[in-house]
């Protein structure tokens, strides 16, 4: 899953700020998104704004509109960073935004270096399982109660 860009487009990735809270709350009014990753509340907001062990990132399409929200956890040992959550704007679901957002996250210059990335998927979240399976992430089986996927930069 090497970083890719649309010809002529300038997508961007940036850190989540308090100013983003309004549109995030609107996104999570979507039943599917709320069931998979929600509900979000003020406690979540304060946690992600203060967290120094990772980052909540906003992927914006070329027009500047937020299209995805990506949670990352940094491994202090530099072995494996994790994607903790991926929320796509409900009106852009199934349009390739998730893949572009993950690609931009992996290429983001502000994360610490790591050997590889992991993502843990709830076994009942078939959409997330299919997403990571389709894009060069290796499924390594169950790790506790979750399905473990790994992306190695040298093999993609």
C-alpha positions in Angstrom: 0.0 0.0 0.0 2.5 2.6 -1.2 1.4 6.2 -1.0 -0.5 7.4 -4.1 -2.0 10.6 -5.2 -4.6 11.5 -7.7 -3.2 13.4 -10.7 -3.7 17.1 -10.2 -5.1 16.6 -6.8 -3.5 17.7 -3.6 -4.9 15.7 -0.7 -3.5 16.5 2.7 -3.3 15.0 6.1 -3.1 17.0 9.4 -3.7 16.6 13.1 -7.2 16.7 14.5 -8.1 19.9 16.4 -10.9 21.0 18.6 -12.4 22.9 15.6 -13.0 19.5 13.9 -15.4 18.3 16.6 -18.5 19.7 14.9 -18.2 17.7 11.7 -17.0 14.6 13.5 -20.2 14.7 15.6 -22.3 15.0 12.4 -20.5 12.0 10.8 -21.2 9.9 13.9 -24.9 10.5 13.5 -24.6 7.9 10.7 -25.8 4.6 12.2 -23.1 2.4 10.6 -20.2 4.6 11.7 -21.6 5.1 15.2 -22.1 1.3 15.6 -18.6 0.4 14.4 -16.6 3.2 16.1 -18.9 5.2 18.3 -20.3 6.7 20.2 -17.9 9.6 20.6 -18.3 12.0 23.4 -16.5 14.9 25.1 -14.3 12.4 27.0 -13.0 11.0 23.6 -12.4 14.6 22.4 -10.4 15.6 25.4 -8.4 12.3 25.3 -7.4 12.7 21.6 -6.5 16.3 22.0 -4.2 15.5 25.0 -2.8 12.2 23.7 1.0 12.2 23.1 1.3 8.5 22.4 -0.3 8.8 19.0 -2.3 11.1 16.8 -5.8 11.5 15.5 -5.4 12.6 11.9 -7.7 14.3 9.4 -7.4 13.4 5.7 -8.7 16.1 3.4 -9.4 15.7 -0.2 -8.1 18.2 -2.8 -11.0 20.5 -2.2 -10.0 20.8 1.5 -13.0 19.0 2.9 -12.4 16.4 5.6 -13.0 13.0 4.1 -11.6 10.6 6.8 -10.5 10.5 10.4 -7.6 8.2 11.2 -6.3 7.2 14.7 -2.7 6.3 15.1 -0.8 4.8 18.1 3.0 5.2 18.1 5.2 2.4 19.3 8.0 3.9 21.5 10.3 1.1 20.4 9.8 2.0 16.8 8.7 -1.6 15.8 5.0 -1.3 14.9 2.7 1.8 14.9 -1.0 1.1 14.8 -4.0 2.3 13.0 -6.5 2.4 15.8 -9.5 3.6 13.9 -10.6 4.8 10.4 -13.8 6.7 9.9 -14.7 7.8 6.4 -17.2 10.6 5.8 -20.5 8.6 5.4 -21.3 10.3 2.1 -17.9 9.3 0.7 -18.1 5.6 1.8 -16.9 3.1 -0.9 -15.3 5.8 -3.0 -11.6 5.0 -2.3 -11.3 7.6 0.4 -10.3 5.1 3.0 -7.4 3.8 0.9 -6.2 7.3 0.1 -6.4 8.3 3.8 -4.4 5.3 4.9 -1.8 5.9 2.2 -1.4 9.5 3.3 -1.2 8.4 6.9 1.6 5.9 6.2 3.4 8.6 4.2 2.9 11.4 6.8 6.3 12.9 7.7 5.4 13.7 11.3 5.0 10.2 12.6 8.0 8.5 14.3 9.8 5.9 12.2 8.7 2.3 12.6 9.4 -1.1 11.0 5.8 -1.8 10.2 2.2 -0.9 10.9 -0.6 -2.9 12.4 -4.4 -2.7 12.5 -6.7 -4.7 14.7 -10.2 -5.4 13.3 -13.2 -6.7 15.1 -14.1 -10.1 13.6 -17.7 -8.9 13.1 -16.6 -5.9 11.1 -16.5 -7.5 7.7 -16.1 -4.2 5.9 -12.9 -3.4 7.8 -11.6 -7.0 7.3 -12.2 -6.8 3.6 -10.6 -3.3 3.4 -7.3 -4.3 4.9 -7.3 -7.7 3.1 -7.7 -5.9 -0.3 -4.8 -3.5 0.1 -1.6 -5.4 0.8 -2.0 -5.7 4.5 -1.1 -9.3 5.6 -3.7 -11.0 7.8 -1.9 -12.7 10.6 -4.9 -14.3 12.3 -6.4 -13.6 15.7 -4.6 -11.7 18.4 -6.8 -12.0 21.4 -10.3 -11.0 20.3 -9.3 -9.1 17.2 -8.0 -9.9 13.8 -4.4 -8.7 13.2 -3.3 -7.1 10.0 0.3 -6.0 9.3 1.8 -3.7 6.6 5.5 -3.8 5.9 6.8 -0.8 4.0 9.6 -2.9 2.3 7.1 -5.4 0.7 4.5 -3.0 -0.6 
